[in-house]
Structures are given as structure tokens and as C-alpha cells.
């Protein structure tokens, strides 16, 4: 039976866990029995496929010089997140069968983030052909997905009474007390976001996915749809 390679790309350790010191490349293999939060969510959205090997990649802020006129397409004309996704896919598409790419939207001013990611994906496919890739932008941060389900919060040792039913309305800046990470720190009794990764692993395992889609219709719901529709057929052999 063929095994498929699925890459999960994200921004931080709370989502992906820490990169092993022994890993010299940009991608590292994940232990299917002990997944960080974001890979576990993706795995559950795919109905826990048994023939998939998961890998993680932490997104970087800077990319190499972009060549223009690549087979008639000028990726240099892409901007921001579209450009970053284009170059990420160039780096991973030959090694993996599919990829899920998630970033934080980080404020209403970045309302076009998801559209930019889709633009970058389209530009890549125009040059290199179809590659199964699900993209998403958490509103406002990944932390919002971790604080809406009372039962999951309780299972992770947090305070269920502090669950937030509409976490996407928490749109304050990083220093605002209404920022999702600040709210998560209060729920799980951590300081400055430290120690949230292990808590999020438990939440990702326990969270009601239908509830999460209702609570985060701008961020999680479209990401979940893309994971199921774009990656699901690949790992199921469809």
C-alpha cells in the first residue's frame, strides 16, 4: 500500500511543536501518535487516514530573490502572502503529495489575506501544474480555534467557564487584553502564552469540529472545507 506525504505549514510552535535539533532541513517528520495541534486538526478533518506520513514546516519571513518571467509568469509581481505561498510550494511540491498551509490573519486590516493565499496558489499551479494544497487564515490567530469548546478546554486542564463562543470577535492587537492569545492564557492559566502548545494538543484532539466551524466561520470553516475537498481525495486514493 502506498503511503502519502502530507506537509503541514504554519507559523509557530503552538501549532506545530518544536523542530527537532537533529533535523537539518526545513521539513521534519511528525509522530502520528503524538501530534501537535494543527497537524492533529488536519488529520481529524481527513478522518484519520492510516496511510499518511505527516511532516511540518515552520514558515519563514524572508524568501530568496524571485526570478521574473518564469515560463511566462512573473511571480515577482505577486505581493506579500501570495509570494510567500508561491515560494513555499516551489520548495515542497516535489517532496510531498499535498500540503496544508495556515497563517494568522492578524487583524481586520489584513482582510485580504485568504484571497492572497489563493492567488499565490493559482500562480504556482499556472506555472507548475496542479498541486493539492489547502490554505487558511485564522481569525485573528490560531489561538481562537482553541478557546471555543468548553469540553475540550476542560480536557486540557483549562477553565471551561471562560470558553468564548465567538472567538473571531476578539480582534484586539497582541497587547490587548481581548487578544485571543491573552484570552487563552487566562483560560489555561499560563503567562505570556508560555506552555500553550501542550494544552492546544489536547484541545485539537478533543474539540468538536462542527462546533468549531460554527464558532469560527471566517477562519476554520473555509480551511476545513479546503482540507476535505483538496487533500481528502488525494489521501483516500480518490
Secondary structure, DSSP 8 states (H G I E B T S, - for coil): ---EEEEEEESSHHHH----TT--SSEEE--TTS--HHHHHHHHHTT--SSEEEEEEE--S------S-BTTB-GGG--HHHHHHHHHHHHHTTT-SEEEEEEE--SGGGTTHHHHHHHHHHHHHHHH----EEEEEESS-GGGGGSS-HHHHHHTTS-GGG--TTGGG----TTSTTSHHHHHHHHTT-STTTTHHHHHHHHHHH--HHHHHHHTTTTHHHHHHHIIIIIHHHHTT-
